[in-house]
Each structure stands twice: as C-alpha cells, then as structure tokens.
C-alpha cells in the first residue's frame, strides 16, 4: 500500500479528469489525479478536488503550485473557498501567496487565506508587515480570537497607534471576545476618529462577557454621529438581558433616529430580549415611535413596533395600546389609524379612522378607570389573534 501511495505521488497529472475521477482517486490515495482536478476548467470539479484535499487530509503540496490555486492567471476563489478550514501542514505554503505583489486583489486573497488555518503563519506575517494596509487588515482575520497573549498585545498596540483606519478596524475585529482587550476596545469606541474602527470595536466588545466597560461604550455607540456605528451597536446588543444596555436601547427606541436601518436594528434588539425591561421599553416607545415613523401609511414589517410589542408581550398589549390610543390627538391620520387599529384588534372598543376618504368614524373617547388598564366590560378577556389591518 505504501508503494502504491508513493507511485501515486510520483505519477504525472492527467490532462483531464472528471468529477467522478477525483472522487475515486481520493479513495485510492491517487493524489496526482486530485491535484489535476484543482486546475480543471469546470468549477465544480475544482471545488470538489479542494474539498477532498481538505477533508481527506491529503498530502497535496501541488495545491501551492501555480495553476492549482490560480485560474487564468488570477487566484482562484473556488479552490481557496473550498479549502476553508484546511489545516494539514502540506498547505502551509499557501501562506506565502501574498508575497507575489503582482497578483490582483491581494486584500481579497488575504481574506480567503485567513480562513485556511494551514496558512496562518503567512497571514500573521502579512498582517504585520505587508506594504498594503488593505492586505494587512484582511490578513488580521487569521488572528481572530487568538489565545496568544503576545498576539493580543500586538493587536491592541495596532488598534491604538496604526495610522490606517482599516488596519485599526481589522485589529478591533480580531480582538473579538478578548477580556483583556476590553479597555482598549472601549477606548476605541469612544475615542477613535474612524467610524469603521468604532463600529468594529463595539461589535467585538459586545462579545466580551461581563465587561465592565460595555454598558457605557454601548450607550456611546448607540448615540454615535455615524449611522454605521449605531447600526453595529444595535446589532451587537440584540437579545441583551442587561438592564443598562436595554435602557440605552429604549432611549434610542423612543428618541430620534433618522436612519431606517438603525431603527429596525434597535427594534429587533429590544424585541428579541427576554428581559422584562424590554417589554416595558417597547410599550413606552409605541407612541413616540409612531409619531416619528408612521406618516402616510402603515410601517413596513421591520418597523412595526406595535406588532413587535404584541409578539413580545401579548398579555400587556391591551393596556399598552389603550394608553397610546388615548394620546393620538394631533397625529397624522395614518398614525392614528395604526394605533387605534391595533388597540381594536386586541379588544379595544374603537374603530380606526378611514385615511383614504369616505365617511370618518364618529369621535371616540378613550376612557380610563381608576388604575384600570384591562379590557372593558363586554370585551374579550383573552388577546385575540392579531390580524393584518386594512385601512380601506
């Protein structure tokens, strides 16, 4: 068997192989056939050959030779993507690929190679010394979550002092969930001049369990001047149980937010939280949110705060929408119809106005009993199924 393997390694690669050929060859240890698959025109054959090299731990240094990880004179994303996670030593040579500065899109190549553990040493070297900041930033992904204290110290120094914002952002992203980096990440959230860096820093800091710096940094990020930073903060805090973080999210929920993407992310973050403070924040924000968002038509699904509140706390929906319904005076017709329609659907005795012409409903008074936020006599005592509203 050893002789067969040696003969296979020494055999020349065939000019053409099919998908079936590489499948059979991998089982027989015929590495030269699998290597030929890496350079076929058919992308499916190339991808499968690379997967077989990775999954079968084949000793295939051919993968580092030109024409096997390149295609048509350019690096081949099909082969390199299929090699993601490969760690066999024979592929360590891929870490030298970035040394060819004539290659096009070297940052893209670095991003793919950073996902190949076998190439890690080369990626770390590129992150520290490549002349192109974009390559350095992409190569840093190979150090993401590193357990090496010296590498973390280098990343923190890079985050604090590198002149290139994209390199500082790459360092922040690589420091994800690193407890000893919390202070440095928090400092970047509040002090870095680049929105890209501030966004990457809050995303990584949010993954540090129990970080004392997170609450203040999260609030700062949610109020950042750059919408991309606010978006990263909201996405990073999704489903948080932390009362301080929910207070900041709630303030953003009920406050001014001009960016629709950020609004949607803040709403999703609060709605996904199982904490009781989240339900209260949703209810408190129904009216100010409606005032800010609902102008001429019902909100899109991702901005439907009433639906989010009803899904999150159906038992509290009647009281929540009753309170909001009592304060709809002065709102545009669509906003009044939105709130009153939801109150009607959970058992309130009101009719939403017709905002498309036609007779308007008679004026209605929303009456509160002393401390009574429950259904009135004769109204359902259980929350009915929520229905799509019609504003006809």
C-alpha positions in Angstrom: 0.0 0.0 0.0 2.9 2.3 0.8 4.4 1.6 -2.6 1.1 2.4 -4.3 0.9 5.8 -2.5 4.5 6.6 -3.4 3.8 5.7 -7.0 0.7 7.9 -7.0 2.6 10.8 -5.6 5.2 10.4 -8.3 2.8 10.0 -11.2 2.2 12.8 -13.6 -1.1 14.6 -13.5 -3.6 13.7 -16.3 -4.6 16.4 -18.7 -8.3 15.9 -17.9 -10.3 14.5 -15.0 -14.0 14.4 -14.3 -15.9 14.8 -11.0 -16.1 11.0 -10.8 -12.4 10.7 -11.4 -11.4 12.8 -8.5 -13.9 11.1 -6.2 -12.5 7.7 -7.0 -8.9 8.9 -6.9 -9.3 10.4 -3.4 -10.4 7.0 -2.1 -7.4 5.3 -3.7 -4.9 7.8 -2.5 -4.1 8.9 -6.1 -3.2 12.4 -5.2 -1.9 13.3 -8.7 -5.5 12.8 -10.0 -7.0 15.0 -7.3 -4.3 17.6 -8.0 -5.3 17.6 -11.6 -8.9 18.3 -10.5 -7.7 21.6 -8.9 -6.8 23.0 -12.3 -9.8 21.9 -14.4 -12.0 24.5 -16.2 -15.1 23.1 -14.5 -15.6 25.0 -11.2 -17.5 22.1 -9.7 -14.5 19.7 -10.3 -12.1 22.3 -8.8 -14.2 22.8 -5.7 -14.7 19.1 -5.1 -11.0 18.4 -5.6 -10.1 21.1 -3.0 -12.7 19.7 -0.6 -11.2 16.2 -0.9 -7.7 17.6 -0.2 -9.1 19.2 2.9 -11.5 16.5 4.2 -9.2 13.5 3.4 -6.2 15.4 4.8 -4.4 14.5 1.5 -0.7 15.4 1.4 -1.1 17.6 -1.6 1.7 20.3 -1.9 0.5 20.7 -5.5 -2.2 22.9 -4.1 0.5 25.6 -3.7 1.8 25.4 -7.2 0.7 27.9 -9.8 -2.2 26.6 -11.8 -3.6 24.7 -8.9 -4.7 27.7 -6.7 -4.8 30.1 -9.6 -7.1 30.1 -12.6 -6.5 32.1 -15.8 -3.6 33.9 -14.2 -5.6 35.0 -11.1 -6.0 33.5 -7.7 -9.0 31.1 -7.8 -11.7 31.8 -5.3 -13.3 28.5 -6.0 -10.4 26.5 -4.8 -9.5 28.8 -1.9 -13.0 29.0 -0.6 -13.2 25.2 -0.7 -10.0 24.9 1.4 -11.5 27.0 4.2 -10.6 25.2 7.5 -7.8 23.1 6.0 -5.0 22.6 8.5 -2.7 20.0 7.0 1.0 21.1 7.1 1.4 20.5 3.3 -0.7 23.5 2.7 1.3 25.9 4.9 3.0 27.1 1.7 -0.2 28.9 0.8 0.7 31.4 3.4 3.4 32.7 1.0 0.9 33.5 -1.7 0.7 37.2 -0.7 4.4 37.7 -1.3 3.6 37.9 -5.0 2.7 41.6 -5.1 1.8 41.4 -8.8 -1.4 39.5 -8.0 -4.6 41.4 -8.4 -6.9 41.9 -5.4 -4.5 40.9 -2.8 -6.8 42.0 0.0 -9.4 39.6 -1.3 -6.8 36.8 -1.4 -5.8 37.6 2.2 -9.4 37.5 3.3 -9.8 33.9 1.9 -6.4 32.7 3.1 -7.1 34.0 6.6 -9.8 31.2 6.8 -7.2 28.5 6.0 -5.5 27.6 9.3 -2.6 25.9 7.5 -1.7 29.4 6.0 -1.9 31.2 9.4 1.8 31.8 9.8 2.0 33.6 6.5 -1.1 35.6 7.3 0.3 36.8 10.6 3.4 37.9 8.8 1.4 39.7 6.2 -0.7 41.4 8.9 2.4 42.8 10.5 4.5 43.8 7.5 2.6 43.9 4.2 3.0 47.3 2.4 -0.7 47.4 1.6 -2.9 48.4 4.5 -5.9 46.7 3.0 -3.9 43.4 2.9 -2.8 43.9 6.5 -6.3 44.5 7.6 -7.7 41.4 5.8 -4.9 39.2 7.0 -5.6 40.0 10.6 -8.7 37.9 10.4 -6.3 34.9 10.8 -5.7 36.1 14.4 -9.4 36.5 15.3 -10.0 35.3 18.8 -6.3 34.5 19.3 -5.2 32.8 22.5 -1.7 34.0 22.2 -1.0 36.8 24.7 1.8 38.3 22.6 -0.5 38.5 19.5 -3.3 40.2 21.6 -0.8 42.7 22.9 0.3 43.5 19.3 -3.3 43.8 18.1 -4.0 46.2 21.0 -1.0 48.3 20.1 -2.1 48.3 16.5 -5.6 49.3 17.4 -4.3 52.2 19.4 -1.5 53.5 17.1 -1.7 52.4 13.5 -2.1 55.2 11.1 -4.5 53.3 8.8 -8.2 53.2 9.9 -8.8 49.9 8.1 -5.9 48.3 9.9 -7.1 49.6 13.3 -10.6 48.2 12.4 -9.0 44.9 11.5 -7.3 44.7 14.8 -10.5 45.6 16.7 -12.3 42.8 14.8 -9.6 40.3 15.6 -9.9 41.1 19.3 -13.4 39.8 19.5 -14.4 38.4 22.9 -11.0 39.0 24.4 -11.5 40.0 28.0 -8.0 41.6 28.4 -8.8 43.8 25.4 -12.0 45.2 26.8 -10.4 48.5 28.0 -8.7 49.1 24.6 -11.8 48.3 22.7 -13.9 50.6 24.9 -11.4 53.4 24.3 -11.7 52.9 20.5 -15.5 53.0 20.7 -15.4 56.4 22.3 -12.2 57.9 21.1 -11.2 56.6 17.6 -11.7 59.1 14.8 -12.9 56.4 12.3 -16.5 55.2 12.2 -15.2 51.9 10.8 -13.0 51.4 13.8 -15.6 52.4 16.3 -18.1 50.0 14.8 -15.7 47.1 14.8 -14.7 47.9 18.4 -18.2 47.9 19.8 -19.0 44.6 17.9 -16.0 42.9 19.5 -16.5 44.4 22.9 -20.1 43.2 23.0 -18.8 39.7 22.8 -16.8 40.1 26.0 -18.9 38.5 28.7 -19.4 40.7 31.7 -17.1 43.5 30.5 -17.4 46.4 32.9 -16.7 48.9 30.1 -19.5 47.6 27.8 -22.5 49.5 29.2 -21.1 53.0 28.8 -19.5 52.1 25.4 -22.7 50.6 24.1 -24.6 53.8 25.1 -22.0 55.9 23.4 -22.1 53.8 20.2 -25.9 54.0 20.1 -25.6 57.8 20.0 -22.7 57.9 17.7 -22.8 60.5 14.9 -22.2 57.8 12.3 -25.2 55.6 11.5 -22.9 52.7 10.7 -21.6 52.7 14.3 -25.1 52.9 15.7 -26.1 50.0 13.5 -23.2 47.8 14.6 -24.1 48.7 18.2 -27.7 47.8 17.9 -26.9 44.5 16.1 -24.4 43.6 18.7 -26.8 44.1 21.6 -29.6 42.0 20.1 -31.4 40.0 22.8 -29.4 41.5 25.6 -30.7 41.0 29.1 -28.6 43.8 30.6 -30.8 46.5 32.2 -28.3 49.3 31.5 -28.0 48.3 27.8 -31.7 48.0 27.5 -32.2 51.5 29.0 -29.9 52.9 26.3 -31.7 50.9 23.6 -35.1 52.0 24.9 -34.0 55.7 24.8 -33.0 55.2 21.2 -36.2 53.4 20.5 -38.3 56.4 21.8 -35.9 59.1 20.5 -34.8 60.5 17.2 -33.2 58.1 14.7 -33.1 59.2 11.1 -31.7 56.0 9.7 -34.3 53.3 8.9 -31.7 50.5 9.1 -30.7 51.6 12.6 -34.3 52.0 13.7 -35.0 48.4 12.5 -31.9 47.1 14.3 -32.8 48.8 17.6 -36.4 47.5 17.4 -35.1 44.0 16.7 -32.6 44.1 19.5 -35.2 45.1 22.1 -37.9 42.8 20.8 -35.5 39.8 21.0 -34.7 40.4 24.6 -36.4 38.1 27.2 -35.9 40.7 30.0 -39.0 42.4 31.4 -37.3 45.8 30.8 -37.6 45.0 27.1 -41.3 44.7 27.1 -41.6 47.9 29.1 -39.3 49.7 26.6 -41.4 48.6 23.6 -44.6 49.8 25.2 -43.2 53.1 26.3 -41.9 53.7 22.7 -45.2 52.9 20.8 -46.4 56.5 20.7 -43.1 58.4 20.0 -42.1 55.7 17.5 -45.4 56.0 15.7 -45.1 59.8 15.7 -41.6 59.6 14.1 -42.2 56.7 11.7 -45.8 56.4 10.6 -46.6 59.3 8.2 -48.8 58.3 5.3 -49.1 54.6 5.5 -48.6 51.7 8.0 -44.9 50.9 8.7 -43.1 48.1 7.0 -42.8 44.9 8.9 -39.2 45.6 10.2 -40.5 48.9 11.7 -43.8 47.7 13.1 -43.4 48.4 16.7 -47.0 47.5 17.7 -46.6 44.0 16.2 -43.2 43.7 18.0 -44.8 44.7 21.3 -47.7 42.3 20.8 -45.4 39.4 19.9 -43.2 40.1 22.8 -45.8 40.8 25.5 -49.3 39.9 24.3 -50.7 39.9 27.9 -49.7 43.6 28.2 -50.9 44.7 24.7 -54.4 45.9 25.7 -53.1 48.2 28.4 -50.2 49.3 26.2 -52.3 50.2 23.2 -55.1 51.7 25.3 -52.6 54.1 26.8 -51.2 55.0 23.4 -54.7 55.4 21.9 -55.6 58.0 24.5 -52.8 60.2 23.2 -53.2 60.0 19.4 -54.7 63.5 19.0 -52.7 65.6 16.6 -51.1 62.7 14.9 -51.5 62.2 11.1 -54.4 60.1 10.1 -52.3 57.1 9.2 -50.6 57.2 12.6 -53.9 57.4 14.4 -55.3 54.5 12.3 -52.2 52.5 13.1 -52.5 52.8 16.9 -56.3 52.6 17.1 -56.4 49.7 14.7 -54.0 47.7 16.9 -56.0 48.7 20.0 -59.2 47.4 18.3 -57.5 44.1 17.4 -56.5 43.3 20.9 -60.0 44.1 22.3 -60.4 47.8 22.5 -63.8 49.2 21.6 -62.6 51.7 19.0 -62.7 52.0 15.2 -59.7 53.1 13.2 -60.2 56.2 11.0 -60.5 55.8 7.3 -57.5 57.5 5.8 -58.4 57.0 2.1 -61.5 59.1 2.0 -65.1 58.2 2.8 -67.0 58.8 6.0 -64.9 59.1 9.1 -66.0 57.2 12.3 -67.7 59.2 15.0 -65.3 60.8 17.5 -64.4 58.4 20.3 -63.3 58.9 23.8 -60.7 56.6 25.3 -61.8 56.4 29.0 -59.6 55.1 31.8 -61.0 53.8 35.1 -59.0 54.4 38.2 -56.0 52.3 37.7 -57.9 50.2 35.2 -55.8 49.1 32.2 -57.7 45.9 31.5 -60.5 45.1 29.0 -63.7 46.9 29.5 -66.9 45.0 30.3 -68.1 43.0 27.3 -64.7 43.0 25.6 -62.6 39.8 25.2 -60.5 38.8 28.2 -58.0 36.9 26.1 -55.8 38.5 23.4 -57.3 37.6 20.0 -55.1 36.6 17.2 -53.5 39.6 15.5 -54.8 40.3 12.0 -53.5 42.3 9.2 -55.0 45.7 9.3 -57.0 47.2 6.4 -57.2 51.0 6.0 -59.9 50.9 3.4 
